Every structure is written in structure tokens, then in C-alpha cells.
Amino acid sequence: MKKNIDVARAWRDEEYYLSLSDEERAGLGAHPSGLIELSQADLRAVAGGASTVVDTCSAICTPCPPRQCF
């Protein structure tokens, strides 16, 4: 009897994916979003979410304790 495999779940849920046999994993095919490779230039351009300007003050956030704005 062949086991029904939830392909979408297999790609989202690592624990489920690892519970499949090697044969079942091989039958899934490539990940639907595909392989993404970044060039060295792209990797050097990534700021990682870093910003030199930090605005922690807001007139809307009145319950926040008073802070000094930078």
C-alpha cells in the first residue's frame, strides 16, 4: 500500500520531511520555489537590515517611557 504524501507539507515542515523514507523524499522532486544563488557582488551589497538612522521616538507611542531621541 502506497503512503499518501503531502508534498506541500513536506517542503514546509522539516520534521515531516525527515519522517519520509529516502525513496519518498526522492519522489518529491525539486523544491517549487527553486534554487536561488546569489553572486558575491549581491552578497556584499546586503546590509542585513542594518540602518545608520534609528528613530525610536514617536508622538503616537505615549505609553512608552520617556526617551532621548537621537
DAZI-V40396 format. One record per residue. RES is the residue in one small letter. PSI is psi in whole degrees, -180 to 180 (NA if undefined). Layout:
<<RES & PSI> <RES & PSI>>
//
This chain:
<<m & 127> <k & 134> <k & 134> <n & 126> <i & 129> <d & 97> <v & -45> <a & -42> <r & -37> <a & -36> <w & -24> <r & -34> <d & 104> <e & -40> <e & -43> <y & -44> <y & -46> <l & -19> <s & -14> <l & 153> <s & 167> <d & -40> <e & -44> <e & -42> <r & -40> <a & -32> <g & -10> <l & -29> <g & -172> <a & 153> <h & 135> <p & -26> <s & -11> <g & 173> <l & 134> <i & 125> <e & 134> <l & 142> <s & 164> <q & -36> <a & -42> <d & -44> <l & -37> <r & -28> <a & -12> <v & 130> <a & -10> <g & 26> <g & 2> <a & 146> <s & 144> <t & -14> <v & 121> <v & 120> <d & 98> <t & -6> <c & 142> <s & 136> <a & -22> <i & -30> <c & 70> <t & -30> <p & -14> <c & 147> <p & 152> <p & 135> <r & 159> <q & 127> <c & 139> <f & NA>>
//
